[in-house]
Amino acid sequence: MKSVARLVLLALLALVAVFAELDRQSARDPALATYVPAPFRSFALDRRAADAIDRHDKAAAMRNATVLLRHRPIPARNLYLYARASQLDGNKQAFAQAFLLGTQRGWRVEPLQFAAAQLALVSGNPSGAANRVAALWATNRNYPGLDGLTRQLLATGGGLQAFAGDLAATRVWQASFLGALPRLVPATEAARLLVASSNAGLRLPCTQRDAIISHYRSRSGPAAAVQVVMVPCE
């Protein structure tokens, strides 16, 4: 009898392990989320909520996002999904609360950072917008709309100075941003940003500056690159 009970227990443990692994795999393969039983859903809840939002299925979006947030209330992504579901459901207050909490919890939920940057710009908070745009450059330089958002920030009063401080503060995304600079703004604006960043502590390698100069020369001619030539480097 004990051996039978032991075999049953081992079978149950194996089944739990299978469902737990299936849940983890659903983070990489969203199609698997459908097959994860409700008691084992964690990553699968994320996928089910996101899929329901994409389908504009208000009931399923709210149901899955609510359960996800109840199980894991800390991650910023879960708050983001709940905010999206609440917005879809027409609950403006729940949307605003979840959105604001999500922006305070972390920097890696790209849609949340993008929306927060837009809101900061509209609200006249260039420093807050610069922080969000910097976070996006650090996490995903190819995020859709990031180039346009960066141009908007740099063209906003106080935006260039605020962003210059963020650019000087960390090396994590400096190289990728500086490589993209010639496609983002004219040479005159680039020179202003680089000088402001240098004043804030940016140590610009001369090889990086010369590469930027070369890009501007090829794009707009020698005269356009003159402004960048004057930027200090080391």
N, C-alpha and C positions, 0 to 999 in steps of 0.2 A: 504493500500500500504506500509505504514511504517512497519507494522508487517511482511509483506512478505520479505521486505528488511532485516529486523532484523533477520529473520529466515535463510535467505540466508547467511548473514554475520556469524551467529553462526555456520552454517554448514561448511562454508569455514574455520573458525577458528578451528573447530573440525578436519577437514581434514588435516590442517597444523600440528596440534598436533599429529595426527596419523602418518604422514609421518616423523615428527621429531623423534618420539619415535622409529619408524621402523629403522631410520638411526642409532640411538644410540644402538639399539639391534643388528644391523649388526656387531658391534665391537665384540660381544660375539658369534654371530652365522653368520659366513661369507656367508652362503647360502642366507640370507635375503638381502644382498647388491644388488642383481639383481633386487629386487622389489622396490627399493627406486628411486623415480623420480629424474631426474637430478638436478632440482633446490634445492632439499633438501639433496643432498649428501654431507656429510662431512666425517663421519666415513666410510661410504660406499665407498667413493673414495679410501680410504686407502686399503680396502679389494679388491676392483676391480683392483687397481694397483698391489698389491702384488700377486693376483691370475694370472694376465696377465704375470707378471715376471716369476712366477713358470711354466707357460705354454709356456714360450719363445715366447709369442705373442708380437712382438716388437711394432707394431702399437698401440695396446690397452694399453700396458704398458706405452708408451710415452704419449699417450693422457690422461690417467687417472692421471699419476704422474704429468704431467704439470698442469692440472687443480687443483689438490690437492695442489701443491706448490704455485699456484697463489692465491688460497683461504686462505691458511695458510702457509706462508713462514717461520715462526719462528721455529716450532718444528723440532728437529733433525731427527726424523723418516721420516718426509716428504722429507727432503733433502736426506736421505739414499735411500728412494724409487726412487727418481728422479735420483740419482747416479746410482742405479742398472738398471733403465730403459735406461739411457743414455749409460751405458756399453753394454747392450743388443743391443742397436741401433748402436753401433760402434762409438759413439761420445766420444772420449777419453778426450777431453778438458772439456766438460760439466760434464763428470763423475768425473774428478779430482777436479774441482771447487766445485761441490756439496758435494763430499766426504770430502774435507778439511773443508768446512763450517760446515758440519754435526758434525765432530769431535770436533768442537769448541762450539757447541750449547748445548751439554748435555752429560750425562754419562749413560743414561738408555737404549739406543738403543744397545742391546748386539752385534748383528752382526757388527755394526759400530765400537764398541770398540775392538772387536776381530781383525777385519781387521786393525785397527789403531795400535794395539799392534804389530801385525806381521810386518807392515810397519816400525814401529819404530825400531824393532829388526834388520831388514834388513838394515836400514839406519844408524845403529850404535848409536842409541839413547836409551840406557837401562833405563834411567830415565823416558822418555816418555812412554816406554813400560811398566814399572813398574806401572805407574799411571793408565794405561788402564787395566792391569791385576788386579790391586786392585779394580777398579770399577766393574769388572766382578765378583770378589769374593763377593763384597758388594751387587750386584743385583741378581746374580743367580749362586750359587756355583756349580750347576749341568749343567752349560752350556756345550754343546758338544765341546770337544777339549780343555777345560780350563786346565785340569790336564797337558796335554802335553805342552801347551803353557807356563804354570808356570814352568815346568821343563826346558824348553828351556831358559826362562828368567834367572832362577837361575844358569844355566850353562854358561851364557854369561858374559864376562868380565864386571864388574861393575853392573851387574844385581842384584846379591844378595844384595849388599850394598844399591842399590836404593830401592829394594823391602822391605828391612829391615826397612827403614825409613817410608815407607807407612804403614807397619804392626804396627809400634809403634804409628803412628799418630792418629789412630781411633780404637774404640772398636766395631764398627758396625759389622765387619766381622772377628774379631780376633778369636773368639771361633770356628767358622765353619772352618776357615783355619787351625788352630792349630789341630783340630780334624782330618783333612785330611792329615796333614803333613807326618805321617809315610808311607802313600801309595805313596807319591810324590817323596821323596828323601831318600837316605841312611842316617843313623844316624849321620855320620860325617858332612855331609852337613847341616842337620837339626840343629846340634849344632852350626855351624858357623852362620846360619841365626838367631837363637835365641839369641846368644851372641851379634851379630851386632844390633839386634832389642832392646835388653836390653840397650846397649850403647846409642841407639837413644831415649830411654825413655820408652820402653815397660815394664810394670809392670806385669810380668808373675806370675800368681797364682801357688803356689806349687802343688795344686791339679791338675792343668792342665799339669804342667811339669811331674808329676808322672804318669798321664794317658798316656802321650807320651812315657815315659820310658817303661811302661808296654806293649804298642803296639810294640815297637822295640824289646823288649825281646822276645815276642811271635813270632815275624816275623823272627828275625835274631839271636836270642840267647843273653845271658847276656853280652857278650863282646861288641856287637854292641851298647848296650845302655849306656855304660860307658861314652861316649862323652857327652850325653845329661844330665847325672847325674851332670856334672860339671857346667851346666848352672844355673846362679843365679835365685832365685825365692823369692816370699814373701807371 
